[in-house]
Amino acid sequence: MFHTIFYVPLYNALIFLTTTLGGNIGLGVIALTIVVKLILSPLAHASIKSQIEQKKLQPLVDDLKKKYPDSKEQSAKMMELYKEHKTNPLAGCLLLLLQLPVIIALYHVFLGSATPSGTELYSFVHLPNVIHATFLGINMSAKSIILAILAGLSQFAQMYFSPAMQNMPTPKDGDKTSMMAASMTKSMKYTMPVMIAVFGYAVPAAVTLYWIVSNIFMIIQERIVIARTKKKPGEVTVIKSS
């Protein structure tokens, strides 16, 4: 079922776009990545907006933590606060869960994208007469240290500018939980790009190219959402109560 629902449509979309773009696999990968990100953009938009709203509510969340030391009561009050302000703290997790099967399918599609076959193609989709596996001098079916480094750099940039990273509350002295969370976040900001670079060199360049384009798209989308949120008329600023 996974193969039929996710892999086959994405595979056909890649071949169709590659044929349309002159048979260049690299251009096909870029085009398909943008199409998929555009389809998922409403979910990503909701996730980014939720992260921004949670930052604004952070002063009130801090007050609730002080006022209700009991974890169960504290969680209940926080959920009431998020509900009141129409913010879903799980929006990011939902986006990841919904994207996961698509990402897995894309991985398998791009894994063999440089040597596509005519099997599993829809009747209206045809292989290009000539397939160009090289894009910008890089063989899409082979490993690429250049793209691997770019994947790591793009991942660092995406995490650096991400509202989720920028909106992390400042750790307070004596608060072991907040200090540990801040330490883990800072560590992940630097270790994650390295992991992505290593992964990017372990797979065909087509997969790595997808990751780079995806990160660039996400950075642009986050900038747009943040800019629109700042310009939103009638916005109420949340002030920490005394």
Residue frames relative to the residue before (quaternion, step in Angstrom):
aa qw qx qy qz dx dy dz
M 1.0000 0.0000 0.0000 0.0000 0.00 0.00 0.00
F 0.6345 0.5263 -0.3237 0.4644 3.59 0.97 -0.88
H 0.6439 0.5409 -0.3072 0.4454 3.55 0.98 -0.93
T 0.7068 0.4706 -0.2543 0.4630 3.57 0.92 -0.95
I 0.7234 0.4637 -0.2479 0.4475 3.56 0.90 -0.97
F 0.8092 0.2867 -0.1267 0.4970 3.58 0.90 -0.90
Y 0.7341 0.4598 -0.2661 0.4229 3.56 0.62 -1.14
V 0.7046 0.4915 -0.2890 0.4225 3.60 0.66 -1.10
P 0.6746 0.4734 -0.3287 0.4612 3.68 0.79 -0.81
L 0.6716 0.4912 -0.3036 0.4643 3.60 0.95 -0.84
Y 0.6203 0.5377 -0.3295 0.4665 3.57 1.08 -0.75
N 0.6701 0.4878 -0.2892 0.4790 3.57 0.93 -0.89
A 0.6300 0.5319 -0.3299 0.4597 3.58 1.04 -0.78
L 0.6471 0.5174 -0.3175 0.4612 3.58 1.00 -0.82
I 0.6706 0.4884 -0.3036 0.4687 3.59 0.88 -0.92
F 0.6409 0.5312 -0.3200 0.4524 3.58 0.97 -0.86
L 0.6932 0.4672 -0.2756 0.4746 3.58 0.87 -0.97
T 0.6299 0.5355 -0.3289 0.4563 3.57 1.04 -0.79
T 0.6498 0.5101 -0.3027 0.4753 3.59 0.98 -0.87
T 0.6577 0.5226 -0.2933 0.4564 3.55 0.99 -0.94
L 0.7452 0.3930 -0.1999 0.5002 3.58 1.08 -0.79
G 0.7010 -0.5226 0.2618 0.4087 3.55 1.08 0.73
G 0.6301 -0.5836 0.3274 0.3940 3.57 1.20 0.41
N 0.5004 0.6420 -0.4389 0.3806 3.59 1.23 0.30
I 0.4121 -0.7408 0.4800 0.2257 3.57 -0.56 1.21
G 0.6272 0.5574 -0.3389 0.4257 3.60 0.99 -0.81
L 0.6705 0.4781 -0.2885 0.4885 3.57 0.94 -0.90
G 0.6256 0.5432 -0.3300 0.4525 3.56 1.07 -0.75
V 0.6423 0.5200 -0.3126 0.4684 3.57 0.99 -0.85
I 0.6550 0.5085 -0.3065 0.4674 3.59 0.93 -0.91
A 0.6734 0.5049 -0.2948 0.4524 3.57 0.88 -0.97
L 0.6755 0.4851 -0.3026 0.4657 3.60 0.89 -0.90
T 0.6175 0.5460 -0.3440 0.4497 3.59 1.01 -0.77
I 0.6693 0.4931 -0.2957 0.4707 3.58 0.91 -0.91
V 0.6411 0.5250 -0.3274 0.4542 3.59 0.96 -0.82
V 0.6678 0.4952 -0.2976 0.4694 3.58 0.91 -0.94
K 0.6690 0.4959 -0.3048 0.4621 3.60 0.93 -0.85
L 0.6255 0.5262 -0.3384 0.4662 3.59 1.09 -0.66
I 0.6414 0.5205 -0.3202 0.4639 3.58 1.02 -0.80
L 0.7361 0.4068 -0.2149 0.4965 3.57 1.01 -0.85
S 0.4318 0.7527 -0.4275 0.2534 3.59 1.28 -0.17
P 0.6104 0.5385 -0.3893 0.4311 3.68 0.94 -0.59
L 0.6556 0.4941 -0.3094 0.4799 3.60 1.01 -0.77
A 0.6526 0.5058 -0.3089 0.4720 3.56 0.98 -0.85
H 0.6181 0.5487 -0.3317 0.4548 3.58 1.04 -0.80
A 0.6649 0.5005 -0.2968 0.4683 3.58 0.94 -0.92
S 0.6481 0.5268 -0.3094 0.4546 3.57 1.03 -0.83
I 0.6699 0.4944 -0.2919 0.4707 3.59 0.91 -0.93
K 0.6571 0.5122 -0.3059 0.4608 3.56 0.94 -0.91
S 0.6316 0.5337 -0.3238 0.4598 3.58 1.05 -0.78
Q 0.6384 0.5288 -0.3208 0.4581 3.59 1.00 -0.81
I 0.6540 0.5087 -0.3066 0.4686 3.57 1.02 -0.83
E 0.6688 0.5042 -0.2951 0.4598 3.57 0.95 -0.92
Q 0.6293 0.5406 -0.3364 0.4455 3.59 1.04 -0.73
K 0.6072 0.5473 -0.3469 0.4598 3.57 1.11 -0.67
K 0.6613 0.5103 -0.3056 0.4571 3.56 0.97 -0.84
L 0.7014 0.4604 -0.2570 0.4796 3.57 1.12 -0.68
Q 0.4180 0.7564 -0.4398 0.2443 3.59 1.25 -0.22
P 0.6310 0.5248 -0.3612 0.4427 3.67 0.92 -0.72
L 0.6722 0.4823 -0.2997 0.4750 3.58 0.98 -0.81
V 0.6097 0.5436 -0.3427 0.4640 3.57 1.10 -0.69
D 0.6382 0.5244 -0.3193 0.4645 3.58 1.00 -0.82
D 0.6430 0.5204 -0.3196 0.4622 3.57 1.02 -0.79
L 0.6449 0.5238 -0.3192 0.4560 3.57 1.00 -0.83
K 0.6347 0.5386 -0.3290 0.4458 3.58 1.02 -0.78
K 0.6716 0.4777 -0.2938 0.4842 3.55 1.08 -0.72
K 0.7024 0.4946 -0.2624 0.4395 3.54 0.98 -0.92
Y 0.7878 0.1956 -0.0924 0.5767 3.58 1.08 -0.74
P 0.1641 -0.8299 0.5280 0.0737 3.62 0.07 1.25
D 0.5852 0.5693 -0.3752 0.4389 3.59 1.17 -0.52
S 0.4909 -0.7147 0.4159 0.2744 3.59 -0.67 1.12
K 0.6653 0.5058 -0.3147 0.4499 3.60 0.93 -0.85
E 0.6785 0.4772 -0.2869 0.4792 3.56 0.90 -0.95
Q 0.6231 0.5493 -0.3250 0.4520 3.55 1.07 -0.80
S 0.6607 0.5077 -0.3013 0.4636 3.60 0.93 -0.92
A 0.6472 0.5257 -0.3152 0.4533 3.57 0.99 -0.87
K 0.6755 0.4900 -0.2910 0.4679 3.58 0.93 -0.90
M 0.6413 0.5209 -0.3270 0.4587 3.58 1.04 -0.73
M 0.6426 0.5113 -0.3213 0.4716 3.57 1.02 -0.77
E 0.6167 0.5316 -0.3369 0.4728 3.59 1.10 -0.71
L 0.6436 0.5265 -0.3133 0.4587 3.56 1.03 -0.85
Y 0.6692 0.4894 -0.2984 0.4729 3.58 0.91 -0.93
K 0.6482 0.5205 -0.3160 0.4573 3.57 1.01 -0.83
E 0.6375 0.5429 -0.3167 0.4456 3.56 1.02 -0.86
H 0.7575 0.3466 -0.1829 0.5222 3.56 1.03 -0.83
K 0.4343 -0.7416 0.4219 0.2887 3.57 1.33 0.36
T 0.4553 0.6515 -0.4609 0.3946 3.54 0.90 1.05
N 0.2011 -0.7849 0.5784 0.0945 3.55 -0.88 0.97
P 0.2997 -0.7893 0.5060 0.1764 3.63 -0.35 1.19
L 0.6769 0.4834 -0.2859 0.4758 3.58 1.25 -0.31
A 0.3401 0.7749 -0.4790 0.2332 3.58 1.27 0.17
G 0.6543 0.5233 -0.3121 0.4480 3.58 0.99 -0.82
C 0.6498 0.5093 -0.3081 0.4726 3.58 1.03 -0.83
L 0.6330 0.5350 -0.3250 0.4554 3.57 1.03 -0.82
L 0.6411 0.5243 -0.3193 0.4605 3.57 0.97 -0.86
L 0.6613 0.5124 -0.3042 0.4557 3.57 0.94 -0.91
L 0.6629 0.5118 -0.3074 0.4519 3.59 0.93 -0.88
L 0.6856 0.4777 -0.2835 0.4705 3.56 0.98 -0.83
Q 0.6780 0.4905 -0.2889 0.4651 3.58 1.13 -0.64
L 0.5264 0.6956 -0.3920 0.2922 3.57 1.13 -0.67
P 0.7003 0.4419 -0.3071 0.4691 3.66 0.72 -0.88
V 0.6200 0.5364 -0.3397 0.4609 3.58 1.11 -0.68
I 0.6521 0.5161 -0.3091 0.4614 3.59 0.97 -0.90
I 0.6473 0.5174 -0.3135 0.4637 3.58 0.97 -0.89
A 0.6643 0.5015 -0.2974 0.4677 3.57 0.94 -0.92
L 0.6499 0.5156 -0.3144 0.4614 3.58 0.96 -0.88
Y 0.6045 0.5640 -0.3513 0.4393 3.56 1.04 -0.77
H 0.7016 0.4552 -0.2657 0.4795 3.58 0.87 -0.95
V 0.6171 0.5386 -0.3446 0.4587 3.59 1.09 -0.68
F 0.7233 0.4351 -0.2449 0.4769 3.58 0.81 -1.02
L 0.5382 0.6455 -0.3933 0.3728 3.56 1.18 -0.55
G 0.8003 0.2037 -0.1060 0.5539 3.56 1.03 -0.78
S 0.3109 0.8053 -0.4645 0.1977 3.56 1.26 0.38
A 0.6615 0.5304 -0.3251 0.4189 3.60 1.03 -0.67
T 0.7583 0.2356 -0.1615 0.5859 3.58 1.25 -0.30
P 0.0393 0.8465 -0.5290 0.0447 3.61 0.65 1.07
S 0.2230 -0.7523 0.6037 0.1411 3.55 -1.23 0.51
G 0.5970 -0.6025 0.4043 0.3421 3.55 -1.26 0.27
T 0.4844 0.6693 -0.4387 0.3534 3.58 1.25 -0.03
E 0.8417 0.2063 -0.1848 0.4636 3.54 -1.25 0.70
L 0.4549 0.6624 -0.4727 0.3618 3.57 1.17 0.48
Y 0.4981 -0.6206 0.5103 0.3262 3.55 -1.15 0.67
S 0.6703 -0.5375 0.3354 0.3863 3.57 -1.21 0.52
F 0.7276 0.4266 -0.2438 0.4787 3.60 1.09 -0.65
V 0.6398 0.4839 -0.3280 0.4989 3.60 1.29 0.09
H 0.0397 -0.8121 0.5818 -0.0224 3.57 -0.81 1.03
L 0.5429 -0.6046 0.4735 0.3397 3.55 -1.17 0.61
P 0.5126 -0.6283 0.4717 0.3464 3.62 -1.03 0.64
N 0.6084 -0.5691 0.4080 0.3736 3.58 -1.16 0.57
V 0.7817 0.1055 -0.0438 0.6131 3.54 1.07 -0.81
I 0.1805 -0.7854 0.5854 0.0892 3.57 -0.87 0.98
H 0.1787 -0.7785 0.5966 0.0778 3.56 -0.75 1.10
A 0.1934 -0.8178 0.5366 0.0767 3.56 -0.30 1.28
T 0.6528 0.5002 -0.3079 0.4785 3.59 1.29 -0.24
F 0.0021 -0.7867 0.6165 -0.0320 3.56 -0.91 0.98
L 0.8296 -0.0511 -0.0370 0.5548 3.56 -0.63 1.19
G 0.7131 -0.4704 0.2433 0.4594 3.53 1.04 0.85
I 0.6413 0.5078 -0.3149 0.4813 3.59 1.30 0.10
N 0.3903 -0.7098 0.5416 0.2248 3.56 -0.89 0.98
M 0.3769 -0.7736 0.4701 0.1962 3.57 -0.51 1.20
S 0.6687 0.4930 -0.3055 0.4653 3.60 1.18 -0.36
A 0.6823 0.4520 -0.2712 0.5065 3.59 1.30 -0.23
K 0.6099 -0.5296 0.4323 0.4008 3.55 -1.32 0.14
S 0.1010 -0.7953 0.5961 0.0441 3.56 -1.13 0.63
I 0.3437 -0.7489 0.5325 0.1935 3.57 -0.56 1.15
I 0.6097 0.5626 -0.3480 0.4367 3.58 1.11 -0.69
L 0.6966 0.4504 -0.2706 0.4885 3.58 0.85 -0.96
A 0.6018 0.5618 -0.3570 0.4414 3.58 1.09 -0.68
I 0.6585 0.4919 -0.2974 0.4857 3.59 0.98 -0.87
L 0.6548 0.5061 -0.3072 0.4698 3.58 0.97 -0.84
A 0.6136 0.5410 -0.3443 0.4607 3.58 1.09 -0.70
G 0.6593 0.5031 -0.3029 0.4695 3.58 0.98 -0.86
L 0.6650 0.5012 -0.2973 0.4671 3.58 0.96 -0.88
S 0.6639 0.4954 -0.3084 0.4677 3.58 0.95 -0.85
Q 0.6263 0.5286 -0.3323 0.4668 3.58 1.10 -0.69
F 0.6356 0.5190 -0.3222 0.4721 3.58 1.02 -0.80
A 0.6603 0.5071 -0.3045 0.4627 3.58 0.94 -0.91
Q 0.6521 0.5213 -0.3155 0.4511 3.57 0.96 -0.88
M 0.6880 0.4649 -0.2796 0.4821 3.58 0.95 -0.86
Y 0.6289 0.5553 -0.3313 0.4317 3.58 1.03 -0.80
F 0.7617 0.3633 -0.1909 0.5013 3.58 0.93 -0.91
S 0.4616 0.7066 -0.4337 0.3155 3.59 1.26 -0.15
P 0.5118 -0.6434 0.4687 0.3229 3.62 -0.93 0.84
A 0.6040 0.5750 -0.3569 0.4209 3.58 1.07 -0.69
M 0.6940 0.4476 -0.2677 0.4963 3.58 1.04 -0.77
Q 0.6906 0.4855 -0.2809 0.4566 3.57 0.91 -0.89
N 0.7198 0.4603 -0.2437 0.4589 3.57 1.12 -0.65
M 0.3728 0.7210 -0.5038 0.2956 3.58 1.20 0.27
P 0.4601 -0.6948 0.4706 0.2902 3.62 -0.79 0.95
T 0.5363 -0.6268 0.4630 0.3243 3.55 -1.13 0.70
P 0.4562 -0.6962 0.4690 0.2955 3.62 -0.74 0.96
K 0.3025 -0.7604 0.5511 0.1628 3.53 -1.02 0.85
D 0.5783 -0.5996 0.4289 0.3495 3.54 -1.07 0.76
G 0.8019 0.2602 -0.2112 0.4946 3.53 -0.86 0.99
D 0.6357 0.4967 -0.3321 0.4887 3.58 1.23 -0.32
K 0.2689 -0.8131 0.4964 0.1421 3.56 -0.04 1.30
T 0.6334 0.5556 -0.3343 0.4223 3.57 1.01 -0.81
S 0.7006 0.4567 -0.2696 0.4774 3.59 0.83 -1.00
M 0.6426 0.5234 -0.3245 0.4560 3.58 1.04 -0.75
M 0.6498 0.5086 -0.3096 0.4725 3.57 1.04 -0.80
A 0.6459 0.5239 -0.3118 0.4595 3.58 1.00 -0.89
A 0.6575 0.5067 -0.3056 0.4664 3.58 0.99 -0.87
S 0.6449 0.5257 -0.3125 0.4583 3.56 1.01 -0.82
M 0.6615 0.5023 -0.3001 0.4691 3.58 0.97 -0.89
T 0.6444 0.5276 -0.3150 0.4551 3.57 1.02 -0.84
K 0.6626 0.5025 -0.2971 0.4692 3.56 0.94 -0.91
S 0.6485 0.5186 -0.3086 0.4639 3.55 1.02 -0.84
M 0.6683 0.5122 -0.2976 0.4500 3.57 0.95 -0.93
K 0.5880 0.5972 -0.3608 0.4092 3.58 1.11 -0.68
Y 0.7570 0.3606 -0.1922 0.5099 3.58 1.11 -0.67
T 0.6816 0.4900 -0.3000 0.4531 3.60 1.05 -0.69
M 0.6119 0.5788 -0.3486 0.4112 3.58 1.05 -0.74
P 0.6629 0.4912 -0.3265 0.4611 3.66 0.82 -0.82
V 0.6316 0.5227 -0.3363 0.4636 3.59 1.03 -0.75
M 0.6459 0.5196 -0.3120 0.4641 3.58 0.98 -0.87
I 0.6549 0.5077 -0.3055 0.4691 3.58 0.99 -0.87
A 0.6336 0.5259 -0.3293 0.4620 3.59 1.01 -0.78
V 0.6514 0.5033 -0.3091 0.4763 3.58 0.97 -0.87
F 0.6525 0.4990 -0.3042 0.4824 3.57 0.96 -0.89
G 0.6513 0.5450 -0.3105 0.4270 3.57 0.98 -0.87
Y 0.6870 0.4521 -0.2815 0.4943 3.56 1.14 -0.58
A 0.6406 0.5415 -0.3194 0.4409 3.59 1.24 -0.33
V 0.7285 0.3680 -0.2123 0.5375 3.60 1.26 -0.30
P 0.6759 -0.4764 0.3579 0.4337 3.60 -1.25 0.24
A 0.6415 -0.5707 0.3635 0.3614 3.56 -1.11 0.70
A 0.5782 0.5972 -0.3780 0.4075 3.61 1.12 -0.61
V 0.6514 0.5001 -0.3077 0.4806 3.59 1.03 -0.81
T 0.6567 0.5122 -0.3027 0.4633 3.57 0.97 -0.87
L 0.6255 0.5380 -0.3271 0.4607 3.58 1.03 -0.80
Y 0.6093 0.5459 -0.3428 0.4618 3.57 1.03 -0.77
W 0.6746 0.5082 -0.3003 0.4431 3.59 0.86 -0.93
I 0.6425 0.5272 -0.3163 0.4573 3.57 1.02 -0.83
V 0.6803 0.4812 -0.2849 0.4738 3.58 0.84 -1.00
S 0.6313 0.5438 -0.3230 0.4488 3.57 1.02 -0.82
N 0.6649 0.4986 -0.2977 0.4697 3.59 0.95 -0.87
I 0.6469 0.5163 -0.3165 0.4634 3.57 0.97 -0.87
F 0.6373 0.5254 -0.3178 0.4656 3.57 0.99 -0.88
M 0.6690 0.5091 -0.3006 0.4505 3.59 0.92 -0.93
I 0.6258 0.5358 -0.3369 0.4558 3.59 1.00 -0.80
I 0.6676 0.4979 -0.2948 0.4686 3.58 0.91 -0.94
Q 0.6630 0.5100 -0.3070 0.4540 3.57 0.92 -0.90
E 0.6456 0.5161 -0.3202 0.4629 3.59 0.97 -0.82
R 0.6397 0.5208 -0.3295 0.4593 3.60 0.97 -0.83
I 0.6589 0.5129 -0.3095 0.4551 3.59 0.98 -0.87
V 0.6687 0.4990 -0.3014 0.4615 3.58 0.89 -0.94
I 0.6533 0.5123 -0.3121 0.4619 3.59 0.94 -0.88
A 0.6567 0.5100 -0.3098 0.4612 3.59 0.94 -0.88
R 0.6752 0.4860 -0.2960 0.4693 3.59 0.95 -0.86
T 0.6344 0.5367 -0.3286 0.4489 3.57 1.04 -0.72
K 0.6537 0.5169 -0.3050 0.4610 3.56 1.04 -0.81
K 0.7154 0.4397 -0.2425 0.4858 3.57 1.13 -0.70
K 0.4203 0.7304 -0.4547 0.2883 3.57 1.29 -0.06
P 0.3792 -0.7545 0.4879 0.2212 3.61 -0.65 1.09
G 0.8153 0.2812 -0.1878 0.4701 3.54 -1.18 0.54
E 0.3611 0.7537 -0.4847 0.2580 3.59 1.16 0.39
V 0.2758 -0.7629 0.5667 0.1442 3.54 -0.94 0.89
T 0.3159 -0.7526 0.5497 0.1777 3.56 -0.80 0.99
V 0.3403 -0.7361 0.5512 0.1963 3.56 -0.84 0.98
I 0.1125 -0.8011 0.5872 0.0277 3.57 -0.70 1.11
K 0.4951 -0.6682 0.4709 0.2943 3.53 -0.90 0.92
S 0.3964 -0.7281 0.5103 0.2287 3.53 -0.81 1.02
S 0.4647 -0.6905 0.4825 0.2727 3.55 -1.11 0.63
